[in-house]
Amino acid sequence: MPRQILLALALLTVGYGHSVGFDQWVLRPGMGWLAAVGKPRMRVIGGLETLGAVGLVLPGLLGIVPVLTPIDATFVFILMILAAVFHARRVGERRNIVLNIFLATLAGLIAWGRFVIAPF
């Protein structure tokens, strides 16, 4: 559960920055890619990240359809791998890949753990 909470907090933070905090985050150094993607698309991505955070924690806490947690973690894994590929294709954004790979690894471990090791 600590990994799930850590990943959920990270997703809430970036989800906020990518959607609600877009105007402030786009001005940060190294975040010019946000403008290239555009505010409408970033709102969708931020919404997906926020939903990912909720799906990692709520099903287990509420005991309602807890199989959604590893499914959610699998989709977060895919989202982070796609984000890493996006940043790898852009000049000067290789450092963003580190966070994407870290979050993807965490999501992959959660999915594997909840599907195989300790299912709800």
N, C-alpha and C positions, 0 to 999 in steps of 0.2 A: 504493500500500500504506500510506503514512502516514495517509491519511484513514481507511482501514479500521481501522487500529490505534487511532486517536483515537476513532472512533465505538464500537469494541468496548470500549475502556476506559470510556467514558461509560456505555455500556449495562450493563457489569458493575457499575459503581458504583450506578447507579439500580436495577438489578435486585436487588442486595444490599439496598439500603435499603428497597425495596418489599416484599421477601419476608422474608429472615432478620432484617434490622434494623428491621422494622416498628415494634416497641414503642418503640425509641429515636427513630425518625424521626417518628412521629406526635406526639411532644412538641415538635418544632421549630416555631418561629414560621412561619406560612404553610403548614404541612403538615396542617392540620386536615381537608383533603379526604380524607386517607388513612382517617381514621375513618369518614367518610361512605361510602366505597367498601367498607370492611370488610377485615379481615385475610385471609379465605379468597380473595376476589377479587384482592387485592393479591399474594398468593402466586402466583396464576396469571399475573398481569401481570408480576411480577418474574421468574418462570420463563421467560416469553416473551422478556423483555429479555435474560436470560442466554443463552438459546438463540440469540437474534439476534447476540449478541457472538461466540459460538462459530462460527456460520455465516458470519460476515464474514471470519474469519481462517483457520480450519482447512482448508477445502477447497483453498484456494490453497497453503497451506504443505505439505499432504500430497500434493497433486496428485491427489486422489480426488474425482471429480465436481465440478470447479471451477465449473461452471455454477450450482452452488448458491449461490455468493457473490452474484451479482446478483439472484437470486431472493430470497434472504434480505434483501438491501438493500431490495428492493421492499416486502417485508412490514414491515420496520422503518419505512420511509417511511409506509406506511399506518397503522401503530400510532401513530406520532408525530403524524400529522394528526388521528387520532381523539382523542388525548390533548389536542391543542390545542383541538379543538372542545369537549371536556369542560370544560376550564378556562375557555373563553370563555363558557360558559353559566352559570358560577358567579360569584357576587358576590365581588369582591376577589381574584380569582386570575388576573387578566390578566398579571401578571408571569411566571407559569409558562409562558405561551404562547411567550415568547422562546426558552427552552431547547427546547421542543418543535419550534418552527419551525427552529431551528438544526440540531437532530439530523435532522429530516426532510429538510432541504436537503442535509446531508452524505450521508444515505442515498440520496437521489435522484441525487446526483452519482456516487456509487459504482455504483449500478445502471446508470445511463446509461453511465458509463465502462467498466464490465465487460461490458455488453451490446453497445455500439457502438464505442467508441474502442479499447480494449485488452482484448478477450476473452482468457480464459486459453487 
